[in-house]
Structure formats: structure tokens, C-alpha cells
């Protein structure tokens, strides 16, 4: 095995270890998303705990050209 091959294998092992530690140490965040009514009929709709998972899905919003706008009374992540 060449010296360069050995270095690449060590870097790969270190990278995999780092990613494993990162994923093992992840904690979940809780969000509080409350849409407001400033967009009228185009207001955003928030579906909390979508599919029984700790995620929120945001539907609706106002489309202007290629842009999508949402308006929220409260948007917190803790």
C-alpha cells in the first residue's frame, strides 16, 4: 500500500468517526410556528408533528412570480 493510500484511509476513518459522533450527539429542537392572517386567503398552514415525527410542515403561502411568501405571528425554535 502506498503512503498516499494510507493517508487517505486514515482521513476516511477520521471523517466517519466524526460523523458518527455528530449524529450520536444530536438533540431534537422544539418549534412553535403560528401563522398570522396578513396574507388573507393565501395564508400559511402549519401541520405540527407531521406523520408522528417531531417536524412541522408549512403549506400555503402567497406566490408572486417565482417567489413564495409566508407570514407568521410567531416563529420560535428552542
N, C-alpha and C positions, 0 to 999 in steps of 0.2 A: 504494500500500500504506500502511495506517495505521501510526502509530508503535507501537501496541499489537501489531499483527500482526508487525511486525519484531522486537519484543522476544520474542514467543512463538517465532518461528522460531529466534532465537539461543539461547534456552533449550533448545529441542528439539535443536539441533545439539550443544550442550554436553553434554546428557544422553546422547545417542547416543555421542558420543566417550568419555565417562566409562565407559559400559557396555562399549564395545569394549576399552578399556584394561584394565578389570577382568577381562574374560574372557580376554584375551590373557596376563595375568599370573597366572592360576590355576595352582596346583601340586596334584598329587594327594597325598592323605594315605593312609598305610597303616594298616590297623586289625588288631588282634589280639583276637578275641572268642572266649572259651572258656566255654560254658555249664557249670553245675555240676549236681548231681543232687538238689538240695534239693526240687524240685517233683515228684520221682518220675516217674510216667508222663506227667505234663504238662510235662516239661522242655522247654526251648527247643532248637531245632535250627538250627545256623548253616550256611549254604551259602556258602563263600568263592568269590570271583571268579565270581559268578553270570553266566551267559551269556558267559563270557570277558571280562567287564568288571571293573574294579577296584572292585566293590561286593559287599557281603555281604547276604544275605537271611536274616532271622531268622523262623523259623516256630515253631509250637507255643506253649507258654506256658500258664499257668493262667488261666482265665476265671472271674471272680467277679462276677456281675451284669453290668454293662456295662464292667467293668474287665478289662484284660489285664495279667498279671504275667509278667515274665521274671526269671530269676536267673542271674547269671554269676560264674564263678570269676575271670575276668579280662576286662576291657573297656578296651582301650587304643587310642588313636588318635595316631599320630605323623606 
